Amino acid sequence: MRIGILLLALLAGNTFAQTPAIPASELRSGVSFGSAELRAMQSDDFANPGMLWVERGQKLWQTPVGSAGRACASCHSDASLALKGVAARYPVVNASDRRVIDLEARINACRTSQQKAPALAAESEDLLALTAFVAHQSRGMPLAVSISDSARAFFDQGRDFYYARHGQMDLSCADCHEHNWGRKLLAETISQGHPNAYPAYRLEWQSLGSLARRIRACLFGIRAQMLASDDPQLTALELFLAWRADGLPVEAPGVRR
């Protein structure tokens, strides 16, 4: 509701210009649009609330689960080595079924196939914790997803979704995050909409949340059809967003307003 009201305030009397995509030289992480206090919170591991999920994820990483009695560490051993750079390359096309998957889906695939354990529910504390722990191992590394070969069709789908207009407010993602980034929505500053901080702790949520949750919040704000957390369209959009943010460093767990 709050997002919708702010957008209406911005759109009053405004026509969006058809501008090109943001050039690499102008890419800015979302944290740069936040206050000094927010930036300080993210950069300090003792102040960053998302680190609580990273710590929980580390414990889960070492805990055997499922009928196989395996821990994640049983296969991947030292996470700081085995997982370094992994988050920077996701989403990817899964070799077994040729669908695009994000980190959450990869974790659940390992649980069901390797650990013989039930999949974790979307936005559950354990899935967020494991995802935050895995992503944290790539902190500081540049995003570099592949959109070649079989990934291209998913990239195209995500790009089409990004530029399509949605909902009762008839807005596309680009209307805000390409054509109007840096402008004010009352007290808010519109960011470029990059995914490099996720999973992230958002002050408005008072919790850690996935990129899918953030996208769904945008859809709610523009009065668009709500997609399920595991909808393939969301994952395809995540791939496009990661490509669009190519070169920005992984910040997970980020802190956002």
Secondary structure by P-SEA (a helix, b strand, c coil): caaaaaaaaaaccccccccccccccccccccccccaaaaaaaaccccccaaaaaaaaaaaaaccccccccccccccccccccccccccccccccccccccccaaaaaaaaaaccccccccccccaaaaaaaaaaaaaaccccbbbbccccaaaaaaaaaaaaaccccccccccccccccccccccccccccccccccccbbbccccccccaaaaaaaaaaaacccccccccaaaaaaaaaaaaaacccccccccccc
